[in-house]
Amino acid sequence: MAWIYLVVAGLFEVVWALGLKYTEGWTRLWPSLGTLVAMVVSFWCLSQALKAIPIGTGYAIWTGIGAVGVAAFGILVFGESASPARLACIAMIVGGVVGLKLVSG
């Protein structure tokens, strides 16, 4: 169950990180509230996951899911660069996340 919490925490990290773009410096009410809710859910799920997963592993995977998710969303939705070098760097993050999962059992 801890790994499910960690994945959900990572997905909500993507939501709140993207939400920051739409808050316009916390001046828009609904995007700001949605972003805050996503932050709370993300941190709560992370805290539940860290009851069973080592902090270093959990935090690295949480941030890795967030980084890859936001980068992918940027490429697919915002038309950001999908250069081979950028994709290779994203692949290295994915490889690190998978590696941490495999060695953490």
N, C-alpha and C positions, 0 to 999 in steps of 0.2 A: 504494500500500500504506500510505503514511503516514496517509491519511485514514481508512482502515479501522482502523488502530491507534488513531487519535484517537477515533473513535466507540466502539470497544470500551472504551477508557479511560474515556470519559464514562459508559457504561453501568455499568461497575464502580464508578465514583464514586457512582452512584445506589445500588448495592447496599451499599457500605460506609457511606454516609451513613444509609441506613435501618437498617443493622445496628447502628449506634450506639444506636438506640432500644432494641434488644433485649439489649444487653450489660449493661444496668442498672449503668452506671458501671464496666464491665469486671469485674463480679463473677460473671457467668455464663460458664462455660468455652466451650461450643460456639458460642454467638453471638459471643463475643469472638474465637475462632479464625477463624470464618468471616469476620468483619469484617476482621481482620488480613490474611487471604488476599486478600480483595477489594481492600484498600488496596494490597497489593504488586502485584497484577495491574494495577490502575488506574495506579499510578505507573510501572510498567515499560512498559506500552503507551504512556503519555504520553511517556516518555523516548524510545521508538522513533519516535514520530510527530514529535517535535521535532528529529530529525535532518534532516528535510526541510521542515518547516513552521516559519515564523517563531514565535518564543516568544510574542509578544503575541497573535497570531492563535490559536495552539494552546491557550494557557492560557485565553483568553477563551471559546473554543468548548468546551473541556473543562468549565469551570465552568458554562457555559450549559446544556450537556446535563445536568449534575448538578442544577442548580437547577430546570430545567423538569421533569426526571424525578421528583425528590423532591416537588415541588409537585403534580404530576399524581397521583402515588401517594397523597399526603396527601388529595387531593380524592376520589379513587376508592375508597380503602381505609379511610381514617381518618375520612371524613366531614367533612373541613375545608371551610371556606367556598369556594364557587365563585361568588362575587359577580362582577358584570360588571367592576368595577374590578380585582379580582385576576386575572381571566382576561385582561383587557387588558394588564396588566403582564407576565403570562406570555407573551402574544403578542408583546410588544415584545422580550422576551429571544429568542424564536424568530426574530424578524425580524433581530435583531442577529447571531445565529449564522449564519443563512442569508446575510446581507449580507457577513459576514467571509469565508465560504467563497467567495462569488462574486467578491469583489475580490482574493482570494489566489491564485486559479487553481489 
